Amino acid sequence: MKERNVTTGLKRMMVLAQPPVLQFLAPAVPLHSKWLQYAPLSTSTFTKTNTAHEARSQKPTTKPPFPLSRTQREFLDSALRVNQAGELAATLIYTAQTPAVIKSHPHLRPLMQHMYAQEAGHFSIFNDLLARHRIRPTAMYPVWTAAATVLGWSTALLGREAAMACTEAVETEIGSHYNDQVRVLLQWMREMDEKGEDIGEEMKELVMTLKRIRDEELEHLDHAVEEDARDAKGWPVLNNVIRGGCRGAIWISERI
């Protein structure tokens, strides 16, 4: 009996000692996630993983699961892909802006660090979601990387006000984009409730996450306006050009 207990203990220690899997490089597949049905259509085996295990592990519910249509799954794939690309761009803009901005305005260091840290957190969230649900990133990744860096660097050279005008323009479009996504998902949830279907905890958590990220983006917009974004030289033109570029990047990333 003692030998059996020792052997069992050693096996448990070996399991615990295994290194964690890097989600973005080798994403793990949740065995009983209610969001398995949201995986891309091309990964049919992913949606059928461990059905028997799910039946044993999930608690019984009085509501049937909410079945996503092909259009709805494609919407989620597209939305998460665009969100990840947008957060990548945001981190790169702040990375390029910060040295020049805080050199001439040291008091802005905490604000720039705060906004960058939030954008980096958003980027990490969407990296994880893309990996978990086998969604490909946009093929425009290299282009957006270069464009965001140039945009951040050039607006910082124009001065504090131009850098903040850049933030205001970008966050106006991004905040509106997140709001549109939340509105669509809430509509799905209303339809679910009317049909007596259960959308699942993971989708509810996604809605809450998108709301939080939207609010943080709009917080950045408010900070930019408080820091005289609209006093930048040529603000109307600068604002319209950057917002137009954001809308174009969103449209392309949804499709490519």
C-alpha positions as a Markdown table, in Angstrom:
| # | Residue | x | y | z |
|---|---|---|---|---|
| 1 | Met | 0.0 | 0.0 | 0.0 |
| 2 | Lys | 2.8 | 2.4 | 0.8 |
| 3 | Glu | 4.6 | 1.6 | -2.4 |
| 4 | Arg | 1.4 | 2.3 | -4.4 |
| 5 | Asn | 0.9 | 5.7 | -2.6 |
| 6 | Val | 4.5 | 6.6 | -3.3 |
| 7 | Thr | 4.2 | 5.7 | -7.0 |
| 8 | Thr | 1.0 | 7.7 | -7.3 |
| 9 | Gly | 2.6 | 10.7 | -5.7 |
| 10 | Leu | 5.6 | 10.6 | -8.0 |
| 11 | Lys | 3.3 | 10.4 | -11.1 |
| 12 | Arg | 1.4 | 13.5 | -9.9 |
| 13 | Met | 4.6 | 15.4 | -9.3 |
| 14 | Met | 5.8 | 14.5 | -12.8 |
| 15 | Val | 2.6 | 15.9 | -14.3 |
| 16 | Leu | 2.8 | 19.1 | -12.3 |
| 17 | Ala | 6.5 | 19.5 | -13.3 |
| 18 | Gln | 5.7 | 19.6 | -17.0 |
| 19 | Pro | 6.4 | 23.0 | -18.6 |
| 20 | Pro | 3.3 | 25.1 | -19.5 |
| 21 | Val | 2.4 | 25.2 | -23.2 |
| 22 | Leu | 2.8 | 28.6 | -24.9 |
| 23 | Gln | -0.8 | 29.3 | -26.1 |
| 24 | Phe | 0.1 | 31.4 | -29.1 |
| 25 | Leu | 2.7 | 28.9 | -30.4 |
| 26 | Ala | 0.9 | 25.7 | -29.5 |
| 27 | Pro | -2.7 | 26.6 | -28.4 |
| 28 | Ala | -4.4 | 24.2 | -26.1 |
| 29 | Val | -7.8 | 22.8 | -27.0 |
| 30 | Pro | -10.4 | 23.1 | -24.1 |
| 31 | Leu | -12.0 | 19.7 | -23.7 |
| 32 | His | -15.4 | 20.9 | -22.5 |
| 33 | Ser | -15.6 | 24.5 | -23.7 |
| 34 | Lys | -19.1 | 25.6 | -24.8 |
| 35 | Trp | -17.3 | 27.7 | -27.4 |
| 36 | Leu | -16.0 | 24.7 | -29.4 |
| 37 | Gln | -18.8 | 25.4 | -31.9 |
| 38 | Tyr | -17.3 | 28.8 | -32.7 |
| 39 | Ala | -14.1 | 27.3 | -34.2 |
| 40 | Pro | -13.6 | 28.0 | -38.0 |
| 41 | Leu | -15.6 | 25.7 | -40.3 |
| 42 | Ser | -12.4 | 24.2 | -41.7 |
| 43 | Thr | -11.5 | 22.7 | -38.4 |
| 44 | Ser | -14.4 | 20.2 | -38.1 |
| 45 | Thr | -12.4 | 17.8 | -35.9 |
| 46 | Phe | -11.9 | 20.6 | -33.4 |
| 47 | Thr | -15.7 | 20.9 | -32.9 |
| 48 | Lys | -16.1 | 17.2 | -32.3 |
| 49 | Thr | -13.3 | 16.8 | -29.7 |
| 50 | Asn | -14.1 | 14.8 | -26.7 |
| 51 | Thr | -17.9 | 14.8 | -27.0 |
| 52 | Ala | -18.1 | 11.9 | -24.5 |
| 53 | His | -16.0 | 13.8 | -22.0 |
| 54 | Glu | -18.2 | 16.9 | -22.3 |
| 55 | Ala | -21.3 | 14.8 | -21.6 |
| 56 | Arg | -19.8 | 13.5 | -18.4 |
| 57 | Ser | -18.2 | 16.8 | -17.2 |
| 58 | Gln | -20.8 | 19.4 | -18.0 |
| 59 | Lys | -23.7 | 20.1 | -15.7 |
| 60 | Pro | -27.1 | 19.4 | -17.1 |
| 61 | Thr | -29.0 | 22.5 | -18.3 |
| 62 | Thr | -32.6 | 23.1 | -19.0 |
| 63 | Lys | -31.7 | 25.1 | -22.1 |
| 64 | Pro | -30.2 | 23.7 | -25.4 |
| 65 | Pro | -26.9 | 25.3 | -26.5 |
| 66 | Phe | -27.1 | 28.3 | -28.9 |
| 67 | Pro | -26.3 | 27.0 | -32.4 |
| 68 | Leu | -24.2 | 29.5 | -34.4 |
| 69 | Ser | -24.9 | 29.8 | -38.1 |
| 70 | Arg | -22.1 | 29.9 | -40.7 |
| 71 | Thr | -22.5 | 33.7 | -41.0 |
| 72 | Gln | -22.2 | 34.1 | -37.2 |
| 73 | Arg | -19.1 | 32.0 | -37.0 |
| 74 | Glu | -17.5 | 34.0 | -39.8 |
| 75 | Phe | -18.5 | 37.2 | -38.1 |
| 76 | Leu | -16.7 | 36.1 | -34.9 |
| 77 | Asp | -13.6 | 35.0 | -36.8 |
| 78 | Ser | -13.4 | 38.3 | -38.7 |
| 79 | Ala | -14.1 | 40.4 | -35.6 |
| 80 | Leu | -11.4 | 38.8 | -33.5 |
| 81 | Arg | -8.9 | 39.0 | -36.3 |
| 82 | Val | -9.5 | 42.7 | -36.8 |
| 83 | Asn | -9.3 | 43.3 | -33.0 |
| 84 | Gln | -5.9 | 41.6 | -32.8 |
| 85 | Ala | -4.6 | 43.6 | -35.7 |
| 86 | Gly | -5.9 | 46.8 | -34.2 |
| 87 | Glu | -4.3 | 46.2 | -30.8 |
| 88 | Leu | -1.0 | 45.3 | -32.5 |
| 89 | Ala | -1.1 | 48.7 | -34.3 |
| 90 | Ala | -2.0 | 50.5 | -31.0 |
| 91 | Thr | 1.0 | 49.0 | -29.2 |
| 92 | Leu | 3.3 | 50.0 | -32.0 |
| 93 | Ile | 2.0 | 53.5 | -32.3 |
| 94 | Tyr | 2.6 | 54.1 | -28.6 |
| 95 | Thr | 6.0 | 52.5 | -28.8 |
| 96 | Ala | 7.0 | 54.8 | -31.6 |
| 97 | Gln | 5.5 | 57.9 | -30.0 |
| 98 | Thr | 6.7 | 57.6 | -26.4 |
| 99 | Pro | 10.4 | 58.4 | -26.6 |
| 100 | Ala | 9.8 | 61.7 | -28.4 |
| 101 | Val | 6.8 | 62.7 | -26.4 |
| 102 | Ile | 8.2 | 62.1 | -22.9 |
| 103 | Lys | 11.6 | 63.7 | -23.9 |
| 104 | Ser | 9.9 | 67.1 | -24.4 |
| 105 | His | 7.0 | 66.5 | -21.9 |
| 106 | Pro | 8.3 | 64.3 | -19.1 |
| 107 | His | 5.1 | 64.6 | -17.1 |
| 108 | Leu | 3.4 | 62.5 | -19.8 |
| 109 | Arg | 5.5 | 59.4 | -19.0 |
| 110 | Pro | 2.9 | 57.8 | -16.6 |
| 111 | Leu | 0.1 | 58.4 | -19.1 |
| 112 | Met | 1.9 | 57.0 | -22.0 |
| 113 | Gln | 3.0 | 54.0 | -20.0 |
| 114 | His | -0.6 | 53.5 | -18.7 |
| 115 | Met | -2.1 | 53.6 | -22.2 |
| 116 | Tyr | 0.6 | 51.3 | -23.7 |
| 117 | Ala | 0.1 | 48.7 | -20.8 |
| 118 | Gln | -3.6 | 48.6 | -21.5 |
| 119 | Glu | -3.1 | 48.1 | -25.2 |
| 120 | Ala | -0.5 | 45.4 | -24.6 |
| 121 | Gly | -3.0 | 43.6 | -22.4 |
| 122 | His | -5.7 | 43.8 | -25.1 |
| 123 | Phe | -3.2 | 42.5 | -27.6 |
| 124 | Ser | -2.5 | 39.5 | -25.4 |
| 125 | Ile | -6.2 | 38.7 | -25.0 |
| 126 | Phe | -6.8 | 38.6 | -28.7 |
| 127 | Asn | -3.6 | 36.6 | -29.3 |
| 128 | Asp | -5.0 | 34.0 | -26.9 |
| 129 | Leu | -8.5 | 34.0 | -28.5 |
| 130 | Leu | -7.1 | 33.6 | -32.0 |
| 131 | Ala | -4.9 | 30.7 | -30.9 |
| 132 | Arg | -7.6 | 29.0 | -28.9 |
| 133 | His | -10.1 | 29.0 | -31.7 |
| 134 | Arg | -7.7 | 28.5 | -34.6 |
| 135 | Ile | -8.4 | 31.8 | -36.3 |
| 136 | Arg | -5.7 | 33.0 | -38.7 |
| 137 | Pro | -4.3 | 36.5 | -38.2 |
| 138 | Thr | -4.7 | 39.0 | -41.0 |
| 139 | Ala | -2.4 | 38.5 | -44.0 |
| 140 | Met | -1.7 | 42.3 | -43.8 |
| 141 | Tyr | 0.2 | 41.9 | -40.5 |
| 142 | Pro | 3.6 | 43.2 | -41.9 |
| 143 | Val | 1.9 | 46.1 | -43.6 |
| 144 | Trp | 0.0 | 47.2 | -40.5 |
| 145 | Thr | 3.2 | 46.8 | -38.4 |
| 146 | Ala | 5.1 | 49.2 | -40.7 |
| 147 | Ala | 2.2 | 51.6 | -41.1 |
| 148 | Ala | 1.5 | 51.9 | -37.3 |
| 149 | Thr | 5.2 | 52.5 | -36.6 |
| 150 | Val | 5.4 | 55.2 | -39.2 |
| 151 | Leu | 2.2 | 56.8 | -38.0 |
| 152 | Gly | 3.4 | 56.9 | -34.3 |
| 153 | Trp | 6.8 | 58.2 | -35.2 |
| 154 | Ser | 5.6 | 60.9 | -37.6 |
| 155 | Thr | 2.9 | 62.3 | -35.3 |
| 156 | Ala | 5.3 | 62.4 | -32.4 |
| 157 | Leu | 7.7 | 64.4 | -34.4 |
| 158 | Leu | 4.9 | 66.9 | -35.1 |
| 159 | Gly | 4.6 | 67.5 | -31.3 |
| 160 | Arg | 2.6 | 66.5 | -28.3 |
| 161 | Glu | -0.7 | 67.8 | -29.7 |
| 162 | Ala | -0.3 | 65.8 | -33.0 |
| 163 | Ala | 0.5 | 62.7 | -31.1 |
| 164 | Met | -2.6 | 63.1 | -29.0 |
| 165 | Ala | -4.6 | 63.9 | -32.1 |
| 166 | Cys | -3.5 | 60.5 | -33.5 |
| 167 | Thr | -4.7 | 58.8 | -30.3 |
| 168 | Glu | -8.0 | 60.6 | -30.5 |
| 169 | Ala | -8.6 | 59.7 | -34.1 |
| 170 | Val | -7.6 | 56.0 | -33.7 |
| 171 | Glu | -9.6 | 55.5 | -30.5 |
| 172 | Thr | -12.7 | 57.2 | -32.0 |
| 173 | Glu | -12.8 | 54.5 | -34.7 |
| 174 | Ile | -11.7 | 51.6 | -32.5 |
| 175 | Gly | -14.2 | 52.5 | -29.8 |
| 176 | Ser | -17.0 | 52.7 | -32.4 |
| 177 | His | -15.8 | 49.3 | -33.9 |
| 178 | Tyr | -15.9 | 47.6 | -30.5 |
| 179 | Asn | -19.3 | 49.1 | -29.8 |
| 180 | Asp | -20.7 | 47.6 | -33.1 |
| 181 | Gln | -19.4 | 44.2 | -32.1 |
| 182 | Val | -21.0 | 44.4 | -28.7 |
| 183 | Arg | -24.3 | 45.4 | -30.2 |
| 184 | Val | -24.3 | 42.4 | -32.6 |
| 185 | Leu | -23.5 | 39.9 | -29.8 |
| 186 | Leu | -26.1 | 41.4 | -27.5 |
| 187 | Gln | -28.6 | 41.0 | -30.3 |
| 188 | Trp | -27.6 | 37.3 | -30.5 |
| 189 | Met | -28.2 | 37.0 | -26.8 |
| 190 | Arg | -31.6 | 38.5 | -27.0 |
| 191 | Glu | -32.5 | 36.1 | -29.8 |
| 192 | Met | -31.2 | 33.2 | -27.7 |
| 193 | Asp | -33.3 | 34.3 | -24.7 |
| 194 | Glu | -36.4 | 34.5 | -26.9 |
| 195 | Lys | -35.8 | 30.9 | -28.2 |
| 196 | Gly | -35.0 | 29.5 | -24.7 |
| 197 | Glu | -31.4 | 28.7 | -25.8 |
| 198 | Asp | -28.2 | 28.8 | -23.7 |
| 199 | Ile | -25.4 | 30.8 | -25.3 |
| 200 | Gly | -22.8 | 29.6 | -22.8 |
| 201 | Glu | -20.5 | 31.2 | -20.3 |
| 202 | Glu | -17.6 | 31.7 | -22.7 |
| 203 | Met | -19.6 | 33.9 | -25.1 |
| 204 | Lys | -21.0 | 35.9 | -22.2 |
| 205 | Glu | -17.4 | 36.4 | -21.0 |
| 206 | Leu | -16.4 | 37.6 | -24.5 |
| 207 | Val | -19.1 | 40.3 | -24.4 |
| 208 | Met | -18.0 | 41.5 | -21.0 |
| 209 | Thr | -14.3 | 41.5 | -22.3 |
| 210 | Leu | -15.2 | 43.6 | -25.4 |
| 211 | Lys | -17.2 | 46.0 | -23.2 |
| 212 | Arg | -14.2 | 46.5 | -20.9 |
| 213 | Ile | -11.7 | 47.0 | -23.7 |
| 214 | Arg | -14.1 | 49.4 | -25.5 |
| 215 | Asp | -14.3 | 51.5 | -22.3 |
| 216 | Glu | -10.6 | 51.6 | -21.9 |
| 217 | Glu | -10.1 | 52.7 | -25.5 |
| 218 | Leu | -12.6 | 55.5 | -25.0 |
| 219 | Glu | -10.7 | 56.4 | -21.8 |
| 220 | His | -7.6 | 56.9 | -24.0 |
| 221 | Leu | -9.7 | 59.2 | -26.3 |
| 222 | Asp | -10.6 | 61.3 | -23.3 |
| 223 | His | -7.0 | 61.6 | -22.2 |
| 224 | Ala | -6.0 | 62.7 | -25.6 |
| 225 | Val | -8.6 | 65.4 | -25.7 |
| 226 | Glu | -7.6 | 66.6 | -22.3 |
| 227 | Glu | -4.0 | 66.8 | -23.5 |
| 228 | Asp | -4.9 | 69.3 | -26.3 |
| 229 | Ala | -5.3 | 66.9 | -29.2 |
| 230 | Arg | -7.6 | 69.4 | -31.0 |
| 231 | Asp | -4.9 | 72.1 | -30.7 |
| 232 | Ala | -2.7 | 70.2 | -33.2 |
| 233 | Lys | -1.9 | 72.2 | -36.4 |
| 234 | Gly | -4.2 | 71.0 | -39.1 |
| 235 | Trp | -6.3 | 69.0 | -36.7 |
| 236 | Pro | -9.4 | 68.5 | -38.9 |
| 237 | Val | -7.3 | 67.2 | -41.8 |
| 238 | Leu | -5.1 | 65.1 | -39.5 |
| 239 | Asn | -8.1 | 63.6 | -37.7 |
| 240 | Asn | -10.0 | 62.8 | -40.9 |
| 241 | Val | -6.9 | 61.2 | -42.6 |
| 242 | Ile | -6.1 | 59.0 | -39.6 |
| 243 | Arg | -9.7 | 58.0 | -39.1 |
| 244 | Gly | -10.1 | 57.2 | -42.8 |
| 245 | Gly | -7.0 | 55.0 | -42.6 |
| 246 | Cys | -8.3 | 53.2 | -39.6 |
| 247 | Arg | -11.6 | 52.4 | -41.4 |
| 248 | Gly | -9.7 | 51.2 | -44.5 |
| 249 | Ala | -7.5 | 49.0 | -42.3 |
| 250 | Ile | -10.5 | 47.5 | -40.6 |
| 251 | Trp | -12.3 | 46.8 | -43.9 |
| 252 | Ile | -9.2 | 45.0 | -45.3 |
| 253 | Ser | -8.4 | 43.0 | -42.2 |
| 254 | Glu | -12.0 | 41.7 | -42.0 |
| 255 | Arg | -11.5 | 40.2 | -45.5 |
| 256 | Ile | -7.8 | 39.3 | -45.7 |
